[in-house]
Amino acid sequence: MAATVPAIAPSNHAWDFSCNLDVNFESEEHALIVYTALAVDKELQPDRVKRVMSVSDNKLSVHFEAIEARLLRASFSAFVDVLTLATRTIQDFGQN
């Protein structure tokens, strides 16, 4: 099962900065739980930062793009903080 969150941003900016993050989970179910938890948090400045997420083969893949390096770093950092919390919650309370 593949899931995707579309980017919502006007295309009048140059998206000069980007990075990718891939996180492997023990199961597709765990990857989808984390995806669902993180998909509700939209970017605060969608005209300056965009994020596209997908899940496939037990892996959460995230692509970030921004018009400034500092915005990319801030978005990536905030995302990883919430990703860590969601992953730890699954480890502590999820089924194995």
Gaussian input, Z-matrix of N, CA and C with variables (Angstrom, degrees):
# hf/3-21g

backbone

0 1
 N
 C     1     B1
 C     2     B2     1     A1
 N     3     B3     2     A2     1     D1
 C     4     B4     3     A3     2     D2
 C     5     B5     4     A4     3     D3
 N     6     B6     5     A5     4     D4
 C     7     B7     6     A6     5     D5
 C     8     B8     7     A7     6     D6
 N     9     B9     8     A8     7     D7
 C    10    B10     9     A9     8     D8
 C    11    B11    10    A10     9     D9
 N    12    B12    11    A11    10    D10
 C    13    B13    12    A12    11    D11
 C    14    B14    13    A13    12    D12
 N    15    B15    14    A14    13    D13
 C    16    B16    15    A15    14    D14
 C    17    B17    16    A16    15    D15
 N    18    B18    17    A17    16    D16
 C    19    B19    18    A18    17    D17
 C    20    B20    19    A19    18    D18
 N    21    B21    20    A20    19    D19
 C    22    B22    21    A21    20    D20
 C    23    B23    22    A22    21    D21
 N    24    B24    23    A23    22    D22
 C    25    B25    24    A24    23    D23
 C    26    B26    25    A25    24    D24
 N    27    B27    26    A26    25    D25
 C    28    B28    27    A27    26    D26
 C    29    B29    28    A28    27    D27
 N    30    B30    29    A29    28    D28
 C    31    B31    30    A30    29    D29
 C    32    B32    31    A31    30    D30
 N    33    B33    32    A32    31    D31
 C    34    B34    33    A33    32    D32
 C    35    B35    34    A34    33    D33
 N    36    B36    35    A35    34    D34
 C    37    B37    36    A36    35    D35
 C    38    B38    37    A37    36    D36
 N    39    B39    38    A38    37    D37
 C    40    B40    39    A39    38    D38
 C    41    B41    40    A40    39    D39
 N    42    B42    41    A41    40    D40
 C    43    B43    42    A42    41    D41
 C    44    B44    43    A43    42    D42
 N    45    B45    44    A44    43    D43
 C    46    B46    45    A45    44    D44
 C    47    B47    46    A46    45    D45
 N    48    B48    47    A47    46    D46
 C    49    B49    48    A48    47    D47
 C    50    B50    49    A49    48    D48
 N    51    B51    50    A50    49    D49
 C    52    B52    51    A51    50    D50
 C    53    B53    52    A52    51    D51
 N    54    B54    53    A53    52    D52
 C    55    B55    54    A54    53    D53
 C    56    B56    55    A55    54    D54
 N    57    B57    56    A56    55    D55
 C    58    B58    57    A57    56    D56
 C    59    B59    58    A58    57    D57
 N    60    B60    59    A59    58    D58
 C    61    B61    60    A60    59    D59
 C    62    B62    61    A61    60    D60
 N    63    B63    62    A62    61    D61
 C    64    B64    63    A63    62    D62
 C    65    B65    64    A64    63    D63
 N    66    B66    65    A65    64    D64
 C    67    B67    66    A66    65    D65
 C    68    B68    67    A67    66    D66
 N    69    B69    68    A68    67    D67
 C    70    B70    69    A69    68    D68
 C    71    B71    70    A70    69    D69
 N    72    B72    71    A71    70    D70
 C    73    B73    72    A72    71    D71
 C    74    B74    73    A73    72    D72
 N    75    B75    74    A74    73    D73
 C    76    B76    75    A75    74    D74
 C    77    B77    76    A76    75    D75
 N    78    B78    77    A77    76    D76
 C    79    B79    78    A78    77    D77
 C    80    B80    79    A79    78    D78
 N    81    B81    80    A80    79    D79
 C    82    B82    81    A81    80    D80
 C    83    B83    82    A82    81    D81
 N    84    B84    83    A83    82    D82
 C    85    B85    84    A84    83    D83
 C    86    B86    85    A85    84    D84
 N    87    B87    86    A86    85    D85
 C    88    B88    87    A87    86    D86
 C    89    B89    88    A88    87    D87
 N    90    B90    89    A89    88    D88
 C    91    B91    90    A90    89    D89
 C    92    B92    91    A91    90    D90
 N    93    B93    92    A92    91    D91
 C    94    B94    93    A93    92    D92
 C    95    B95    94    A94    93    D93
 N    96    B96    95    A95    94    D94
 C    97    B97    96    A96    95    D95
 C    98    B98    97    A97    96    D96
 N    99    B99    98    A98    97    D97
 C   100   B100    99    A99    98    D98
 C   101   B101   100   A100    99    D99
 N   102   B102   101   A101   100   D100
 C   103   B103   102   A102   101   D101
 C   104   B104   103   A103   102   D102
 N   105   B105   104   A104   103   D103
 C   106   B106   105   A105   104   D104
 C   107   B107   106   A106   105   D105
 N   108   B108   107   A107   106   D106
 C   109   B109   108   A108   107   D107
 C   110   B110   109   A109   108   D108
 N   111   B111   110   A110   109   D109
 C   112   B112   111   A111   110   D110
 C   113   B113   112   A112   111   D111
 N   114   B114   113   A113   112   D112
 C   115   B115   114   A114   113   D113
 C   116   B116   115   A115   114   D114
 N   117   B117   116   A116   115   D115
 C   118   B118   117   A117   116   D116
 C   119   B119   118   A118   117   D117
 N   120   B120   119   A119   118   D118
 C   121   B121   120   A120   119   D119
 C   122   B122   121   A121   120   D120
 N   123   B123   122   A122   121   D121
 C   124   B124   123   A123   122   D122
 C   125   B125   124   A124   123   D123
 N   126   B126   125   A125   124   D124
 C   127   B127   126   A126   125   D125
 C   128   B128   127   A127   126   D126
 N   129   B129   128   A128   127   D127
 C   130   B130   129   A129   128   D128
 C   131   B131   130   A130   129   D129
 N   132   B132   131   A131   130   D130
 C   133   B133   132   A132   131   D131
 C   134   B134   133   A133   132   D132
 N   135   B135   134   A134   133   D133
 C   136   B136   135   A135   134   D134
 C   137   B137   136   A136   135   D135
 N   138   B138   137   A137   136   D136
 C   139   B139   138   A138   137   D137
 C   140   B140   139   A139   138   D138
 N   141   B141   140   A140   139   D139
 C   142   B142   141   A141   140   D140
 C   143   B143   142   A142   141   D141
 N   144   B144   143   A143   142   D142
 C   145   B145   144   A144   143   D143
 C   146   B146   145   A145   144   D144
 N   147   B147   146   A146   145   D145
 C   148   B148   147   A147   146   D146
 C   149   B149   148   A148   147   D147
 N   150   B150   149   A149   148   D148
 C   151   B151   150   A150   149   D149
 C   152   B152   151   A151   150   D150
 N   153   B153   152   A152   151   D151
 C   154   B154   153   A153   152   D152
 C   155   B155   154   A154   153   D153
 N   156   B156   155   A155   154   D154
 C   157   B157   156   A156   155   D155
 C   158   B158   157   A157   156   D156
 N   159   B159   158   A158   157   D157
 C   160   B160   159   A159   158   D158
 C   161   B161   160   A160   159   D159
 N   162   B162   161   A161   160   D160
 C   163   B163   162   A162   161   D161
 C   164   B164   163   A163   162   D162
 N   165   B165   164   A164   163   D163
 C   166   B166   165   A165   164   D164
 C   167   B167   166   A166   165   D165
 N   168   B168   167   A167   166   D166
 C   169   B169   168   A168   167   D167
 C   170   B170   169   A169   168   D168
 N   171   B171   170   A170   169   D169
 C   172   B172   171   A171   170   D170
 C   173   B173   172   A172   171   D171
 N   174   B174   173   A173   172   D172
 C   175   B175   174   A174   173   D173
 C   176   B176   175   A175   174   D174
 N   177   B177   176   A176   175   D175
 C   178   B178   177   A177   176   D176
 C   179   B179   178   A178   177   D177
 N   180   B180   179   A179   178   D178
 C   181   B181   180   A180   179   D179
 C   182   B182   181   A181   180   D180
 N   183   B183   182   A182   181   D181
 C   184   B184   183   A183   182   D182
 C   185   B185   184   A184   183   D183
 N   186   B186   185   A185   184   D184
 C   187   B187   186   A186   185   D185
 C   188   B188   187   A187   186   D186
 N   189   B189   188   A188   187   D187
 C   190   B190   189   A189   188   D188
 C   191   B191   190   A190   189   D189
 N   192   B192   191   A191   190   D190
 C   193   B193   192   A192   191   D191
 C   194   B194   193   A193   192   D192
 N   195   B195   194   A194   193   D193
 C   196   B196   195   A195   194   D194
 C   197   B197   196   A196   195   D195
 N   198   B198   197   A197   196   D196
 C   199   B199   198   A198   197   D197
 C   200   B200   199   A199   198   D198
 N   201   B201   200   A200   199   D199
 C   202   B202   201   A201   200   D200
 C   203   B203   202   A202   201   D201
 N   204   B204   203   A203   202   D202
 C   205   B205   204   A204   203   D203
 C   206   B206   205   A205   204   D204
 N   207   B207   206   A206   205   D205
 C   208   B208   207   A207   206   D206
 C   209   B209   208   A208   207   D207
 N   210   B210   209   A209   208   D208
 C   211   B211   210   A210   209   D209
 C   212   B212   211   A211   210   D210
 N   213   B213   212   A212   211   D211
 C   214   B214   213   A213   212   D212
 C   215   B215   214   A214   213   D213
 N   216   B216   215   A215   214   D214
 C   217   B217   216   A216   215   D215
 C   218   B218   217   A217   216   D216
 N   219   B219   218   A218   217   D217
 C   220   B220   219   A219   218   D218
 C   221   B221   220   A220   219   D219
 N   222   B222   221   A221   220   D220
 C   223   B223   222   A222   221   D221
 C   224   B224   223   A223   222   D222
 N   225   B225   224   A224   223   D223
 C   226   B226   225   A225   224   D224
 C   227   B227   226   A226   225   D225
 N   228   B228   227   A227   226   D226
 C   229   B229   228   A228   227   D227
 C   230   B230   229   A229   228   D228
 N   231   B231   230   A230   229   D229
 C   232   B232   231   A231   230   D230
 C   233   B233   232   A232   231   D231
 N   234   B234   233   A233   232   D232
 C   235   B235   234   A234   233   D233
 C   236   B236   235   A235   234   D234
 N   237   B237   236   A236   235   D235
 C   238   B238   237   A237   236   D236
 C   239   B239   238   A238   237   D237
 N   240   B240   239   A239   238   D238
 C   241   B241   240   A240   239   D239
 C   242   B242   241   A241   240   D240
 N   243   B243   242   A242   241   D241
 C   244   B244   243   A243   242   D242
 C   245   B245   244   A244   243   D243
 N   246   B246   245   A245   244   D244
 C   247   B247   246   A246   245   D245
 C   248   B248   247   A247   246   D246
 N   249   B249   248   A248   247   D247
 C   250   B250   249   A249   248   D248
 C   251   B251   250   A250   249   D249
 N   252   B252   251   A251   250   D250
 C   253   B253   252   A252   251   D251
 C   254   B254   253   A253   252   D252
 N   255   B255   254   A254   253   D253
 C   256   B256   255   A255   254   D254
 C   257   B257   256   A256   255   D255
 N   258   B258   257   A257   256   D256
 C   259   B259   258   A258   257   D257
 C   260   B260   259   A259   258   D258
 N   261   B261   260   A260   259   D259
 C   262   B262   261   A261   260   D260
 C   263   B263   262   A262   261   D261
 N   264   B264   263   A263   262   D262
 C   265   B265   264   A264   263   D263
 C   266   B266   265   A265   264   D264
 N   267   B267   266   A266   265   D265
 C   268   B268   267   A267   266   D266
 C   269   B269   268   A268   267   D267
 N   270   B270   269   A269   268   D268
 C   271   B271   270   A270   269   D269
 C   272   B272   271   A271   270   D270
 N   273   B273   272   A272   271   D271
 C   274   B274   273   A273   272   D272
 C   275   B275   274   A274   273   D273
 N   276   B276   275   A275   274   D274
 C   277   B277   276   A276   275   D275
 C   278   B278   277   A277   276   D276
 N   279   B279   278   A278   277   D277
 C   280   B280   279   A279   278   D278
 C   281   B281   280   A280   279   D279
 N   282   B282   281   A281   280   D280
 C   283   B283   282   A282   281   D281
 C   284   B284   283   A283   282   D282
 N   285   B285   284   A284   283   D283
 C   286   B286   285   A285   284   D284
 C   287   B287   286   A286   285   D285

   B1=1.4513
   B2=1.5193
   B3=1.2877
   B4=1.4610
   B5=1.5206
   B6=1.3307
   B7=1.4618
   B8=1.5170
   B9=1.3209
   B10=1.4522
   B11=1.5198
   B12=1.3349
   B13=1.4613
   B14=1.5150
   B15=1.3281
   B16=1.4613
   B17=1.5150
   B18=1.3099
   B19=1.4568
   B20=1.5183
   B21=1.3279
   B22=1.4502
   B23=1.5188
   B24=1.3168
   B25=1.4588
   B26=1.5139
   B27=1.3158
   B28=1.4590
   B29=1.5211
   B30=1.3036
   B31=1.4622
   B32=1.5277
   B33=1.3478
   B34=1.4498
   B35=1.5281
   B36=1.3238
   B37=1.4617
   B38=1.5262
   B39=1.3167
   B40=1.4615
   B41=1.5208
   B42=1.3159
   B43=1.4607
   B44=1.5303
   B45=1.3285
   B46=1.4592
   B47=1.5278
   B48=1.3056
   B49=1.4674
   B50=1.5246
   B51=1.3315
   B52=1.4648
   B53=1.5252
   B54=1.3157
   B55=1.4651
   B56=1.5208
   B57=1.3257
   B58=1.4594
   B59=1.5115
   B60=1.3225
   B61=1.4560
   B62=1.5188
   B63=1.3238
   B64=1.4604
   B65=1.5188
   B66=1.3411
   B67=1.4616
   B68=1.5215
   B69=1.3308
   B70=1.4574
   B71=1.5224
   B72=1.3376
   B73=1.4569
   B74=1.5202
   B75=1.3251
   B76=1.4709
   B77=1.5160
   B78=1.3296
   B79=1.4609
   B80=1.5200
   B81=1.3217
   B82=1.4644
   B83=1.5278
   B84=1.3261
   B85=1.4639
   B86=1.5279
   B87=1.3095
   B88=1.4674
   B89=1.5261
   B90=1.3147
   B91=1.4630
   B92=1.5301
   B93=1.3278
   B94=1.4613
   B95=1.5288
   B96=1.3271
   B97=1.4718
   B98=1.5244
   B99=1.3165
   B100=1.4647
   B101=1.5290
   B102=1.3092
   B103=1.4639
   B104=1.5301
   B105=1.3228
   B106=1.4621
   B107=1.5242
   B108=1.3214
   B109=1.4616
   B110=1.5234
   B111=1.3275
   B112=1.4578
   B113=1.5217
   B114=1.3119
   B115=1.4679
   B116=1.5279
   B117=1.3196
   B118=1.4678
   B119=1.5240
   B120=1.3327
   B121=1.4590
   B122=1.5214
   B123=1.3165
   B124=1.4572
   B125=1.5260
   B126=1.3092
   B127=1.4628
   B128=1.5224
   B129=1.3278
   B130=1.4557
   B131=1.5253
   B132=1.3238
   B133=1.4678
   B134=1.5321
   B135=1.3234
   B136=1.4646
   B137=1.5273
   B138=1.3245
   B139=1.4480
   B140=1.5268
   B141=1.3470
   B142=1.4626
   B143=1.5332
   B144=1.3364
   B145=1.4732
   B146=1.5191
   B147=1.3200
   B148=1.4575
   B149=1.5196
   B150=1.3275
   B151=1.4716
   B152=1.5193
   B153=1.3215
   B154=1.4611
   B155=1.5250
   B156=1.3298
   B157=1.4705
   B158=1.5204
   B159=1.3315
   B160=1.4628
   B161=1.5168
   B162=1.3317
   B163=1.4668
   B164=1.5072
   B165=1.3275
   B166=1.4532
   B167=1.5213
   B168=1.3239
   B169=1.4700
   B170=1.5308
   B171=1.3260
   B172=1.4753
   B173=1.5244
   B174=1.3316
   B175=1.4564
   B176=1.5198
   B177=1.3369
   B178=1.4560
   B179=1.5255
   B180=1.3155
   B181=1.4603
   B182=1.5187
   B183=1.3310
   B184=1.4601
   B185=1.5228
   B186=1.3267
   B187=1.4662
   B188=1.5237
   B189=1.3158
   B190=1.4619
   B191=1.5229
   B192=1.3405
   B193=1.4573
   B194=1.5156
   B195=1.3340
   B196=1.4573
   B197=1.5163
   B198=1.3177
   B199=1.4643
   B200=1.5220
   B201=1.3439
   B202=1.4640
   B203=1.5251
   B204=1.3135
   B205=1.4607
   B206=1.5197
   B207=1.3198
   B208=1.4669
   B209=1.5271
   B210=1.3308
   B211=1.4576
   B212=1.5224
   B213=1.3264
   B214=1.4592
   B215=1.5234
   B216=1.3267
   B217=1.4614
   B218=1.5256
   B219=1.3210
   B220=1.4636
   B221=1.5268
   B222=1.3255
   B223=1.4592
   B224=1.5252
   B225=1.3253
   B226=1.4632
   B227=1.5263
   B228=1.3208
   B229=1.4628
   B230=1.5282
   B231=1.3203
   B232=1.4653
   B233=1.5304
   B234=1.3246
   B235=1.4589
   B236=1.5244
   B237=1.3219
   B238=1.4673
   B239=1.5280
   B240=1.3203
   B241=1.4652
   B242=1.5235
   B243=1.3310
   B244=1.4612
   B245=1.5295
   B246=1.3106
   B247=1.4653
   B248=1.5322
   B249=1.3101
   B250=1.4701
   B251=1.5228
   B252=1.3118
   B253=1.4599
   B254=1.5242
   B255=1.3211
   B256=1.4634
   B257=1.5271
   B258=1.3234
   B259=1.4655
   B260=1.5235
   B261=1.3132
   B262=1.4676
   B263=1.5206
   B264=1.3190
   B265=1.4603
   B266=1.5275
   B267=1.3164
   B268=1.4747
   B269=1.5177
   B270=1.3211
   B271=1.4632
   B272=1.5367
   B273=1.3295
   B274=1.4704
   B275=1.5234
   B276=1.3331
   B277=1.4542
   B278=1.5078
   B279=1.3116
   B280=1.4564
   B281=1.5082
   B282=1.3108
   B283=1.4644
   B284=1.5033
   B285=1.2945
   B286=1.4657
   B287=1.4917
   A1=108.46
   A2=117.58
   A3=122.15
   A4=108.64
   A5=115.42
   A6=121.16
   A7=107.90
   A8=116.43
   A9=119.97
   A10=110.17
   A11=115.83
   A12=121.81
   A13=106.83
   A14=118.12
   A15=119.38
   A16=111.68
   A17=115.68
   A18=120.94
   A19=108.28
   A20=115.55
   A21=120.53
   A22=106.89
   A23=116.03
   A24=119.92
   A25=109.26
   A26=115.82
   A27=117.91
   A28=110.55
   A29=116.67
   A30=120.13
   A31=112.93
   A32=118.45
   A33=120.34
   A34=113.13
   A35=118.73
   A36=123.43
   A37=109.49
   A38=114.65
   A39=119.90
   A40=107.67
   A41=116.80
   A42=122.19
   A43=107.87
   A44=116.07
   A45=122.00
   A46=114.34
   A47=117.81
   A48=120.88
   A49=108.92
   A50=115.55
   A51=119.14
   A52=110.40
   A53=114.67
   A54=120.99
   A55=108.45
   A56=114.85
   A57=122.64
   A58=109.62
   A59=115.05
   A60=122.23
   A61=107.61
   A62=117.16
   A63=123.11
   A64=108.26
   A65=115.95
   A66=121.33
   A67=107.69
   A68=116.26
   A69=121.53
   A70=109.75
   A71=115.39
   A72=121.75
   A73=109.29
   A74=115.67
   A75=120.60
   A76=112.23
   A77=116.38
   A78=119.86
   A79=110.18
   A80=114.81
   A81=121.07
   A82=109.62
   A83=115.96
   A84=120.39
   A85=111.11
   A86=117.62
   A87=120.84
   A88=111.17
   A89=117.26
   A90=120.65
   A91=110.63
   A92=116.86
   A93=120.53
   A94=112.17
   A95=117.33
   A96=120.44
   A97=109.69
   A98=116.62
   A99=120.57
   A100=109.87
   A101=117.39
   A102=121.59
   A103=110.51
   A104=116.36
   A105=121.53
   A106=111.49
   A107=116.45
   A108=120.40
   A109=112.09
   A110=117.16
   A111=121.21
   A112=113.45
   A113=118.04
   A114=121.65
   A115=112.41
   A116=118.00
   A117=120.09
   A118=112.19
   A119=117.84
   A120=121.71
   A121=109.60
   A122=115.58
   A123=120.58
   A124=109.47
   A125=116.60
   A126=121.00
   A127=109.26
   A128=116.75
   A129=121.41
   A130=112.29
   A131=116.55
   A132=121.57
   A133=109.39
   A134=117.54
   A135=119.75
   A136=114.19
   A137=117.70
   A138=119.72
   A139=111.63
   A140=117.13
   A141=121.61
   A142=113.10
   A143=116.26
   A144=121.65
   A145=107.74
   A146=116.48
   A147=119.07
   A148=109.90
   A149=113.76
   A150=121.24
   A151=107.98
   A152=115.80
   A153=121.54
   A154=107.35
   A155=115.83
   A156=120.95
   A157=109.73
   A158=114.89
   A159=120.70
   A160=108.88
   A161=115.08
   A162=122.11
   A163=108.22
   A164=115.43
   A165=121.22
   A166=108.96
   A167=116.31
   A168=121.87
   A169=112.66
   A170=116.64
   A171=123.24
   A172=113.27
   A173=117.75
   A174=119.88
   A175=110.89
   A176=115.18
   A177=122.02
   A178=107.00
   A179=116.71
   A180=122.14
   A181=108.42
   A182=115.33
   A183=120.65
   A184=108.40
   A185=115.50
   A186=121.43
   A187=107.69
   A188=116.11
   A189=122.97
   A190=108.91
   A191=116.30
   A192=122.41
   A193=107.71
   A194=116.04
   A195=120.90
   A196=110.20
   A197=114.19
   A198=119.15
   A199=111.97
   A200=116.95
   A201=122.04
   A202=109.15
   A203=116.53
   A204=121.14
   A205=111.80
   A206=117.50
   A207=119.75
   A208=111.45
   A209=118.05
   A210=121.07
   A211=110.89
   A212=116.45
   A213=120.68
   A214=110.54
   A215=116.25
   A216=120.81
   A217=111.26
   A218=118.03
   A219=121.60
   A220=111.07
   A221=117.01
   A222=121.00
   A223=111.11
   A224=116.10
   A225=121.19
   A226=110.73
   A227=116.68
   A228=121.75
   A229=111.74
   A230=116.74
   A231=120.55
   A232=110.39
   A233=116.71
   A234=120.71
   A235=110.77
   A236=117.58
   A237=121.31
   A238=110.71
   A239=118.11
   A240=120.64
   A241=111.55
   A242=116.99
   A243=120.88
   A244=110.50
   A245=117.07
   A246=121.71
   A247=110.39
   A248=116.54
   A249=121.43
   A250=110.53
   A251=117.55
   A252=121.64
   A253=111.13
   A254=117.09
   A255=120.69
   A256=111.29
   A257=116.95
   A258=121.15
   A259=111.06
   A260=117.39
   A261=120.85
   A262=110.73
   A263=117.33
   A264=120.54
   A265=110.35
   A266=116.84
   A267=119.94
   A268=110.12
   A269=117.56
   A270=120.89
   A271=111.03
   A272=116.09
   A273=119.94
   A274=113.63
   A275=117.93
   A276=120.98
   A277=115.12
   A278=118.02
   A279=121.58
   A280=112.69
   A281=114.15
   A282=121.42
   A283=108.90
   A284=118.15
   A285=122.84
   A286=110.89
   D1=130.38
   D2=178.25
   D3=-114.45
   D4=141.09
   D5=178.12
   D6=-131.69
   D7=146.07
   D8=-177.83
   D9=-142.09
   D10=139.77
   D11=172.09
   D12=-105.78
   D13=117.91
   D14=-178.70
   D15=-71.90
   D16=149.12
   D17=175.25
   D18=-75.39
   D19=139.11
   D20=177.95
   D21=-121.65
   D22=98.88
   D23=-179.87
   D24=-163.70
   D25=141.28
   D26=175.69
   D27=-66.72
   D28=154.97
   D29=-175.49
   D30=-98.61
   D31=25.28
   D32=-178.94
   D33=-88.19
   D34=4.14
   D35=178.14
   D36=-111.16
   D37=154.70
   D38=172.15
   D39=-88.12
   D40=120.02
   D41=-179.24
   D42=-89.10
   D43=75.70
   D44=-172.09
   D45=-79.49
   D46=-17.14
   D47=-174.78
   D48=-120.92
   D49=133.04
   D50=-179.41
   D51=-151.75
   D52=160.14
   D53=173.07
   D54=-158.36
   D55=160.99
   D56=179.17
   D57=-122.76
   D58=149.01
   D59=176.70
   D60=-135.66
   D61=127.21
   D62=175.14
   D63=-120.77
   D64=129.61
   D65=-179.86
   D66=-126.53
   D67=121.98
   D68=177.63
   D69=-89.46
   D70=137.04
   D71=177.89
   D72=-117.48
   D73=165.72
   D74=-179.16
   D75=-67.04
   D76=-26.96
   D77=-178.44
   D78=-148.35
   D79=161.60
   D80=175.14
   D81=-63.04
   D82=-35.60
   D83=179.36
   D84=-61.05
   D85=-45.27
   D86=178.64
   D87=-63.62
   D88=-41.41
   D89=178.50
   D90=-62.63
   D91=-40.37
   D92=179.40
   D93=-70.20
   D94=-34.53
   D95=176.26
   D96=-61.73
   D97=-47.52
   D98=179.99
   D99=-65.67
   D100=-43.80
   D101=177.32
   D102=-54.86
   D103=-49.09
   D104=-178.18
   D105=-62.91
   D106=-40.54
   D107=179.15
   D108=-65.94
   D109=-37.41
   D110=-176.45
   D111=-86.53
   D112=-22.78
   D113=-176.69
   D114=-66.90
   D115=-24.07
   D116=-178.50
   D117=-73.81
   D118=-21.94
   D119=179.33
   D120=-87.22
   D121=102.90
   D122=178.78
   D123=-83.03
   D124=159.36
   D125=176.93
   D126=-64.30
   D127=140.55
   D128=-179.11
   D129=-71.52
   D130=-27.45
   D131=178.96
   D132=-127.33
   D133=72.45
   D134=-174.57
   D135=-63.68
   D136=-15.49
   D137=176.16
   D138=-83.11
   D139=-7.32
   D140=-178.12
   D141=-122.97
   D142=-22.99
   D143=-179.62
   D144=-138.30
   D145=135.46
   D146=174.06
   D147=-131.97
   D148=151.50
   D149=-177.39
   D150=-137.33
   D151=132.35
   D152=176.77
   D153=-123.25
   D154=126.17
   D155=-179.00
   D156=-117.55
   D157=149.73
   D158=173.51
   D159=-150.65
   D160=158.44
   D161=177.40
   D162=-126.94
   D163=131.75
   D164=176.45
   D165=-158.61
   D166=134.97
   D167=176.21
   D168=50.80
   D169=53.30
   D170=176.61
   D171=66.67
   D172=13.51
   D173=-175.90
   D174=-122.71
   D175=131.89
   D176=171.51
   D177=-93.58
   D178=123.01
   D179=178.36
   D180=-115.04
   D181=134.86
   D182=-178.44
   D183=-132.56
   D184=132.48
   D185=176.36
   D186=-118.82
   D187=126.38
   D188=178.73
   D189=-111.23
   D190=144.14
   D191=170.86
   D192=-139.76
   D193=144.92
   D194=179.54
   D195=-149.13
   D196=162.85
   D197=179.13
   D198=-89.40
   D199=-13.43
   D200=177.95
   D201=-138.06
   D202=146.62
   D203=-179.73
   D204=-61.94
   D205=-40.54
   D206=-178.08
   D207=-65.44
   D208=-33.83
   D209=177.08
   D210=-69.61
   D211=-38.22
   D212=176.83
   D213=-63.07
   D214=-46.15
   D215=179.40
   D216=-61.42
   D217=-44.85
   D218=-178.87
   D219=-64.38
   D220=-43.48
   D221=179.82
   D222=-65.37
   D223=-46.53
   D224=179.71
   D225=-60.90
   D226=-45.54
   D227=-178.68
   D228=-62.39
   D229=-46.35
   D230=179.02
   D231=-63.16
   D232=-40.17
   D233=179.35
   D234=-63.50
   D235=-44.61
   D236=-178.99
   D237=-64.07
   D238=-35.78
   D239=176.41
   D240=-59.58
   D241=-46.89
   D242=-179.46
   D243=-72.12
   D244=-36.59
   D245=175.81
   D246=-59.35
   D247=-43.84
   D248=178.67
   D249=-61.54
   D250=-44.38
   D251=178.95
   D252=-61.91
   D253=-46.00
   D254=179.97
   D255=-63.55
   D256=-41.23
   D257=179.91
   D258=-66.28
   D259=-42.06
   D260=178.49
   D261=-65.73
   D262=-36.22
   D263=178.33
   D264=-63.49
   D265=-42.47
   D266=177.24
   D267=-63.89
   D268=-41.82
   D269=-179.94
   D270=-63.13
   D271=-40.28
   D272=-177.00
   D273=-79.20
   D274=-35.76
   D275=-172.31
   D276=-121.08
   D277=-11.86
   D278=-176.51
   D279=-76.97
   D280=165.02
   D281=176.53
   D282=-82.79
   D283=144.41
   D284=176.42
   D285=-101.76

